[in-house]
Amino acid sequence: MEKAFLSPAEMAESFIETGCRKAGLPALRLLILGILGGAFIAFAAEGSNMAIYTISSPGIGKALAGALFSTGLMMVIVAGAELFTGDCLIIISYLEHKTNFYKLLKNWFFVYIGNFIGSLIIVFLILQSGQFNFSNGLLGGFTIKTAVYKTGLTFGNALSMGILCNWLVCIAIWMAAAAKDITGKLLAIFSQSGSL
């Protein structure tokens, strides 16, 4: 009987090949796929906020927010977009001397810019839709409160939280790629949702 997932050693080999392929993509394609990735994550973030902005229990709110936010990464993986945090795994290909530093930086640059543009497109559309006025502006206030908290972090706090988040995103992508069917991929991503 065939295994339902790849072993860690098989995954490492798979990611070396995947990293080489991603590093070799043309800049325009990286930018477009990055825009889609940013949009998918922004959709998930807004859906998460929409679901929890009236929940008073921090524990229930965070659990639900994490579960819903994971749908953004699910869209990235299943639809085939690019996300900067996941593309950090291309470092494996570079360390194995299968791609060069220029290609690695090209991928990171265009995907990062694309993610930023994609997220701004969704922000613009959400603003135009009037969603922030829901519940007499409560959703907008909740969103601003979240943004103020995040922009008020010290550099050290923000860097540490970014590293922790990226680590979890990368392990979710690693585990999802190990699964050979879509159900396994989605469950692997969802398993990290409480931490994201």
C-alpha positions in Angstrom: 0.0 0.0 0.0 1.3 3.4 -0.9 2.1 5.9 1.9 -0.3 8.8 2.2 2.6 11.2 2.9 6.3 11.9 2.1 8.9 11.3 4.8 11.0 14.2 6.1 14.0 13.1 3.9 11.7 12.9 0.8 10.3 16.3 1.7 13.8 17.9 1.8 14.5 16.5 -1.6 11.2 17.8 -2.9 11.8 21.3 -1.5 15.2 21.5 -3.1 13.5 20.9 -6.5 10.6 23.2 -5.7 12.9 25.9 -4.6 14.9 25.7 -7.8 11.7 25.9 -9.8 10.4 28.9 -7.9 13.8 30.7 -8.0 13.8 30.4 -11.7 10.4 31.9 -12.4 10.3 35.1 -14.4 9.8 38.3 -12.4 6.4 39.1 -13.9 5.0 35.7 -13.0 6.4 36.0 -9.4 4.8 39.4 -9.1 1.4 38.2 -10.3 1.5 35.1 -8.1 2.6 37.3 -5.2 -0.4 39.6 -5.7 -2.7 36.6 -5.5 -1.0 35.4 -2.4 -1.3 38.8 -0.7 -4.9 39.0 -1.7 -5.7 35.5 -0.3 -4.1 36.3 3.0 -5.9 39.7 3.2 -9.2 37.9 2.5 -8.6 35.5 5.3 -7.5 38.3 7.7 -10.7 40.3 7.0 -12.8 37.2 7.3 -11.2 36.4 10.6 -11.8 40.0 11.9 -15.4 39.9 10.6 -16.1 36.7 12.6 -14.6 37.7 15.9 -15.0 41.5 16.3 -18.1 41.0 18.6 -16.7 38.1 20.6 -15.8 39.2 24.1 -13.9 36.0 25.1 -10.2 36.4 24.1 -9.7 32.6 24.1 -12.7 31.8 21.8 -11.9 34.8 19.6 -8.3 33.8 19.1 -9.2 30.2 18.4 -11.8 31.2 15.8 -9.5 33.8 14.3 -6.7 31.3 13.9 -9.0 28.7 12.3 -10.4 31.2 9.8 -7.1 32.8 9.1 -5.7 29.5 8.0 -8.0 29.6 5.0 -5.6 32.2 3.5 -2.7 29.7 3.4 -5.1 27.0 2.2 -6.0 29.3 -0.8 -2.3 30.0 -1.4 -1.4 26.3 -1.5 -4.4 24.9 -3.4 -4.7 27.8 -5.9 -1.0 28.0 -6.5 -0.1 31.5 -5.4 3.2 32.7 -3.9 3.6 33.9 -0.3 6.9 35.5 0.9 6.8 33.6 4.2 6.6 30.2 2.5 9.1 31.2 -0.2 11.7 31.6 2.6 12.0 27.8 2.3 13.9 28.4 -1.0 16.9 28.9 1.3 17.1 25.1 1.3 17.9 25.1 -2.5 20.4 27.8 -2.0 22.2 26.0 0.9 22.3 22.9 -1.3 23.9 25.0 -4.1 21.1 24.2 -6.4 20.2 27.9 -7.0 22.1 31.1 -6.7 21.8 34.1 -4.4 20.6 36.4 -7.1 17.6 34.1 -8.0 16.8 33.7 -4.4 16.7 37.5 -3.8 14.8 38.0 -7.1 12.1 35.6 -5.9 11.8 37.2 -2.4 11.8 40.7 -3.8 9.0 40.2 -6.4 6.9 38.0 -4.2 7.1 40.4 -1.3 6.2 43.4 -3.5 3.4 41.3 -5.0 2.1 40.3 -1.6 2.0 43.9 -0.5 0.2 45.0 -3.7 -2.4 42.2 -3.4 -3.1 43.0 0.2 -3.6 46.7 -0.6 -6.0 45.8 -3.4 -8.2 43.9 -0.9 -7.9 46.8 1.6 -9.1 49.2 -1.0 -12.1 47.0 -2.0 -13.0 46.4 1.7 -13.0 50.2 2.2 -15.1 50.7 -0.9 -17.6 48.0 0.3 -18.3 49.8 3.6 -17.6 46.8 5.7 -15.8 48.8 8.3 -19.1 50.5 9.1 -20.7 47.2 10.2 -22.3 47.4 13.7 -22.0 51.2 13.7 -18.3 51.2 13.0 -17.4 48.5 15.5 -15.7 46.3 12.9 -13.6 49.4 11.7 -12.7 50.2 15.3 -11.7 46.6 16.0 -9.5 46.6 12.9 -7.9 49.9 13.8 -7.2 48.7 17.3 -5.5 45.6 15.9 -3.4 47.7 13.6 -2.4 50.2 16.3 -1.3 47.3 18.5 0.8 45.8 15.8 2.4 49.0 14.7 3.1 49.9 18.3 5.4 46.8 18.9 9.0 47.4 19.5 11.4 46.3 16.8 12.5 43.4 19.0 8.9 42.3 19.7 8.0 42.6 16.0 11.0 40.7 14.8 10.5 37.9 17.3 6.8 37.6 16.5 7.7 37.6 12.7 10.2 34.8 13.2 7.7 32.7 15.2 4.9 33.3 12.7 7.2 32.5 9.7 8.4 29.4 11.4 4.8 28.2 11.8 3.9 29.1 8.2 6.9 27.2 6.9 6.1 24.1 9.0 2.5 24.3 7.8 3.6 24.5 4.2 6.2 21.7 4.8 3.5 19.4 6.3 1.0 20.3 3.6 3.5 19.5 0.9 4.1 16.1 2.5 0.5 15.1 2.1 -0.4 13.5 -1.2 -4.1 14.4 -1.2 -5.9 17.7 -0.7 -7.6 16.6 2.6 -4.2 16.0 4.1 -2.9 19.3 2.8 -5.8 21.2 4.3 -5.6 19.4 7.7 -1.8 20.0 7.9 -2.4 23.8 7.4 -5.3 23.8 9.8 -3.3 22.1 12.5 -1.1 25.2 12.7 -4.1 27.6 12.7 -4.2 27.9 16.5 -0.6 29.1 16.5 -0.8 31.5 13.6 
